[in-house]
Amino acid sequence: MRDAKRIDIISDTHGHLSSRLLQELEGADLIVHAGDMTSESDYFELATIAPIKAVLGNNDYFYDYGPGVERTIRFEYEGLRFTVNHYQERLQLMGVDVAVCGHTHRSKIMRLGACTLVNPGSPTYPRDDRGPTMARMFVMDGTIVSTKIISL
């Protein structure tokens, strides 16, 4: 996995980036945030660690993270097509390889047809037995090498 790119996936940070989360994010090639960041300063702090792709969540109404942060985004990274929306039910899965959502504060990774769905849970206010979580994906040459939930 030496040449694979590391994508760290987070959601529902709600204005709090713990030292443990920030430590885990160090070395990421890309950070994907699936909404409810609720802090412009957190957005800019994450951007000092790695490039960031982010969407607006239901609690991000009054925040301005700059251009490119919309309700839904689609992008390509390392030959894979991604879509991100805070809500799983609003993801358009047609023609994408990876779909990322948040909102539930419950982590999961599952296959939906040809697509890998990732909900990283919440590192701040978890709602399942795993406690605070994030997700990590390694990709290379248009292939997902691995995806896992990381307990913080």
Residue pairs with C-beta under 8 A, 6 or more apart in sequence:
1 138
1 140
1 145
1 146
3 140
4 138
4 139
4 140
4 145
5 29
5 30
5 77
5 78
5 138
5 139
5 140
6 27
6 28
6 29
6 30
6 136
6 137
6 138
7 28
7 29
7 30
7 31
7 32
7 77
7 136
7 137
7 138
7 139
8 24
8 25
8 28
8 30
8 31
8 32
8 50
8 134
8 135
8 136
9 31
9 32
9 33
9 34
9 100
9 118
9 120
9 134
9 135
9 136
9 137
10 21
10 25
10 31
10 32
10 33
10 34
10 120
10 123
10 134
10 135
11 33
11 34
11 35
11 36
11 57
11 86
11 100
11 101
11 102
11 103
11 119
11 120
11 121
11 122
12 34
12 35
12 36
12 57
12 102
12 103
12 105
12 121
12 122
12 123
12 124
12 125
13 21
13 33
13 36
13 37
13 38
13 39
13 42
13 122
13 123
13 124
14 36
14 37
14 38
14 59
14 122
14 124
14 125
15 37
15 38
15 39
15 42
16 39
16 42
16 124
17 42
17 45
17 46
17 123
18 123
18 124
18 132
18 152
20 123
20 132
20 152
21 123
21 132
21 134
21 152
22 45
22 49
24 134
24 150
24 152
25 31
25 46
25 49
25 50
25 134
26 49
28 49
28 50
29 50
29 51
30 50
30 51
30 52
30 53
30 77
31 46
31 49
31 50
31 51
31 52
31 53
32 52
32 53
32 54
32 82
32 84
32 100
33 43
33 46
33 52
33 53
33 54
33 55
34 54
34 55
34 57
34 84
34 85
34 86
34 100
34 101
34 102
34 103
34 119
34 120
35 54
35 55
35 56
35 57
35 58
35 60
35 85
35 86
35 102
35 103
36 57
36 58
36 59
36 60
36 86
36 102
36 103
37 43
37 54
37 57
37 60
37 63
37 65
38 57
38 59
38 60
38 63
39 63
40 63
40 64
40 65
43 52
43 54
43 63
43 65
43 66
43 69
46 52
53 68
53 73
53 75
53 77
53 82
53 84
54 65
54 69
54 73
54 84
55 69
55 70
55 71
55 72
55 73
55 84
55 85
55 86
56 63
56 65
56 69
56 70
56 71
56 86
57 86
57 102
57 103
58 86
58 103
71 85
71 86
71 90
72 83
72 84
72 85
72 90
72 91
72 92
73 82
73 83
73 84
74 81
74 82
74 83
74 84
74 96
75 81
75 82
76 82
77 139
78 139
78 140
78 141
78 142
79 139
79 141
79 142
79 143
80 97
80 98
80 139
80 142
80 143
80 144
81 95
81 96
81 97
81 98
82 96
82 97
82 98
82 99
82 100
83 91
83 92
83 93
83 96
83 98
83 99
83 100
84 99
84 100
84 101
85 91
85 100
85 101
86 101
86 102
86 103
87 101
87 103
88 99
88 101
88 103
88 104
88 117
88 119
91 99
91 101
91 117
93 99
93 112
93 113
93 115
93 117
96 115
97 114
97 115
97 116
97 144
98 115
98 116
98 118
98 137
98 144
99 112
99 115
99 116
99 117
99 118
100 117
100 118
100 119
100 120
101 117
101 118
101 119
102 119
102 120
102 122
103 119
104 119
104 121
104 127
105 121
105 122
105 125
105 126
105 127
105 128
106 119
106 121
106 126
106 127
106 128
107 119
107 120
107 121
107 128
107 130
107 133
107 135
107 149
108 117
108 118
108 119
108 121
108 149
109 116
109 117
109 118
109 119
109 135
109 147
109 148
109 149
110 116
110 117
111 117
116 144
116 147
118 135
118 137
118 147
119 135
120 133
120 134
120 135
120 149
121 127
121 128
121 130
121 132
121 133
121 134
121 135
121 149
122 132
122 133
123 132
123 133
123 134
123 152
124 132
126 132
126 133
130 149
130 151
131 151
131 152
132 151
132 152
133 149
133 150
133 151
133 152
134 149
134 150
134 152
135 147
135 148
135 149
135 150
136 147
136 148
136 150
137 144
137 146
137 147
138 144
138 145
138 146
138 147
139 145
